[in-house]
Amino acid sequence: MADTRKTVSGDGVNASLTPFEMAYCNPMVLIGRMQSEALRATLDRQVEMVDFLRLRVEKDVRLAERLMQARQPAEVVAACSDFCSDALEDYARESFRAVNLVPEVAAETAEQVAREAEEVSDDLKVASLAVV
């Protein structure tokens, strides 16, 4: 974090303390933290999506292998039916996870913003008392 300037005047009061001089109250630092959290959440979700796509591609390859090994039309129908059933379950499960992820991330973000707002508010109160 950035270094904070603290100049104490002759009477012992912190003369340079203004509300946004502290590193964690600096709006630019706060914006940077918010952006880094948003990027982290986005990258985490992309990793999950790539894992899901990898799983689906592996199942696509297994379908092709089953179709090449099929000797009877019934085996082709069974392979395709199993594949479609698995795909439907996988996509439904992933959709459910995606829908439930949004409120979870929103709640986590709201809690973090509330904590930081309380810290900033407390620091502004302390700073205003020190200046007065």
N, C-alpha and C positions, 0 to 999 in steps of 0.2 A: 504494500500500500504506500501511498505517497506520504512523505514526511510532513508533519504538522508544525507550523511555526507557533511557538509559544514564547512571547516576549512578556516578561513580568516588569511592570512599572515599579517606581520607587515605593508606592504604597502597597505592593504585593498583589495588585489586581492584574489579571491576564489581559494586557492591553491589546493584543492583536487577535483575540478570540472573536471571530464573527461566525455566524451560523454555518456557513458553507466552507470554512477553512479546514475543518476536520476531514480526513481522507474519506471516511465512509459516508459523510454527508455531502460530498462533492457530487453535484448532479451528473457530471461526466463519468465519474466512477460508478454511480448507481446505474446509469444507462448502459455502461459496459457490462456490468454484472447481469442486468436483465437480458442483454443480448446474448451473453455467454450461456445463461440458463436456457434461453429459448433455443439456441443452437444445440446444446447438449440434449434437450428433449427431442428435438427434430432428428438428430443423429441416432439417438436410442431407438426411436420409432422406425427409422430407415433400416437399422440393423435387424430389427424384428421382421420387417417386411422382406428383406433379402433372405432371411432364414426361412420364412414361409414360402417364398418363391423357389428356393433351393429344394425344399421338401416336395413341392408340386412338380418340379422338373424331374426329380428322382422318380416320382410315381409315374410320370409320363414315359420315362425310359423303361420302367418295369412293364408298363402296358405294351410298349412296342415289343419287348422281349417275349411277353406272353402271347402276343398275336403271332409272332414268328414261329413259336413253338406249337401253336394250335394246329391240330390235325382234323378236327371236326368243326362244322359250323356252330355247334352248341358251345364249344370251347371259346370261340370268338365272341359269341353273345355273352357268355359268362364273364369273360375278361372285360368287355366293354361295360357291362352292367356293374361289376365290382368297381371299375375305375370311376364311373359316373357317380356312384353312390359315395365312394370315398371323397371325390372332389366336392360334392355337395356338402358333405359333413365338414370338410376342411374349410371351405369358404364360409360356411355359416358360422363356424367356431371363430374364425379370424374376424369376421364382420362383428360378431358379438363382442370380441375383445376390443376392437377399434372403437365401437360405440361406448363401451364402458371406460375406456382410457381417457376420453375427453373430460368427463366430470372429475375423474381422479386427478388429472393434471391441473385442472382449473382450481380444485380445492387446495391442492398443494401450493399453487402459485398465490392464491388468495391469502393463505396462512403466512407465507413468506413476506408478502407485501405488507400485511398487517403488522408483523413483527418489526420490519424495517421502518415502517411509518411511526410506530410507537417509539423506537429508538431515536429517530430523527426528531420527533416531537419533544422527547425528554431532553435531548441535547440542545434544541432550540430554547427550551425553557431555562436550562442551566446557563446557556450563553447570554440570554437576555438579562438574567439576574447578575451575571458577571459584568456586563457592560454598564448596567444601571448603577 
